[in-house]
Amino acid sequence: MSLVLTNKGSASCTLQGWPGVSFVGDGNGTQIGQAAAFDRSTPHATVTVAPAGTATSTLRIVQAGNYSSADCKPTKADGFRVYPPGQKASIFASKSGLTACASKSVSLLTVSGLK
């Protein structure tokens, strides 16, 4: 899926690298399982984003059903928590129909560098 970050400010900004992404749930934004691994095979040049402009990244999701219930500990997710590169403040992206793995030993998410 495409992850799109929009500049809602009045000035251009720059982003470089990978966004931090994780599943969240429990109706309160609690992280579920491991955060996304960075796909370091993709370019991650500095991107200048004009006001109302966007930067995109590809988020790959492995289905939790590919793992045994014992290994995965399947859990309903409410969406994603996204940290733009270099930021400590996060954005919540709601998405229904997601199943995450609560187990920290299973990695379901991989994110590419922004472009």
N, C-alpha and C positions, 0 to 999 in steps of 0.2 A: 504494500500500500504506500501511497505517497504521504509524506508528512510535510505540511506547508506552514512555514512561519511567515506572518505578515507584519510589516513595519507599520504600526499604528501611530507612530510619532510624526512630528512635523519636519524632521530633518533626516537625511540619509544616515544609515548606520552600517557598520561592517560586522560580519560574522565569519569565523574561521574554525573549521573542524567539524566535530560530530555533536549532535544534540544528545543529551542524556535522556533516555526513555525507559520507563518501567510500567508494568501493569499496576493498577491500583484498584482497591475494592473496599468492602465493608461499609459503603456509603459515606466514608469519611476520608478517603484518599490514602489509606494505608497501603504501602507498597506490598505487592505480592511477588514472591520469588526473586530471581536475579534480574538486575537491570540489563538492558540491551548491551550486547557486545558490539564493539566498533568494527565495521568492515574496513580494515586498513588497506585493502586492495584498491580502494576507490580514491580519486583525487580529493583533496580538501583545501583548495585554494581559498584565499580571502574573497568573500562575496560582499559587494556593496549593494545595499538594499535601499532604494529610494522610498520616500513616504508612500504608503499604500502598496509598495512593491512586495515581492515575496522571494523567499529562498526555500528550496525543496530538498528533501532527503528521502531515500527509500527505506522503509521499515519492513523487514521480512519477519514473518511470524510462522513458526513451526506449530502445527496443531498439537495441543496437549494430548489428544487421543492417540498419538504415536507412541506414547509411553505408558507403562503400566500404572494403574492407580497407586500402587505402593511406592513407585519411584517418583511419580509426579505430584501426587496429592492435589487433584484437580479442584480448582476454586473459581467461582464466577467472578469476573472482573467488571468494573464499572467503566473502565476506559484506561487512559494513559496519563502519566505525569511526564511532562516534557520540560527539560532545562535547556534553553538556548546555550550554545557554547560560551563559556566564560561567565555565566550568570548563576547567581544563587537563588533567584526567584524562579518559580516554576509555573507552568501553564497546565491546566487540566483539560484534557480532550476526552469528552464523553463518547463512548462507543458501546452499543449493546451487542449481545450475542458472543461475548468473548469468554473463553475459558483459559485461565492461567494455571501454571504449576506453582503451588505454594512451596514446594521443595526447592532449596537453594542448589541442589545438585543437578537440576535440569535447566538448561538455557533455551528459551523459546524465541527470544528477540535478537535481531541483528540490525544495526542502523548504519547507513552510508554517510559519508561526509556531505555537508550542505553544498548545493550548487545553485 
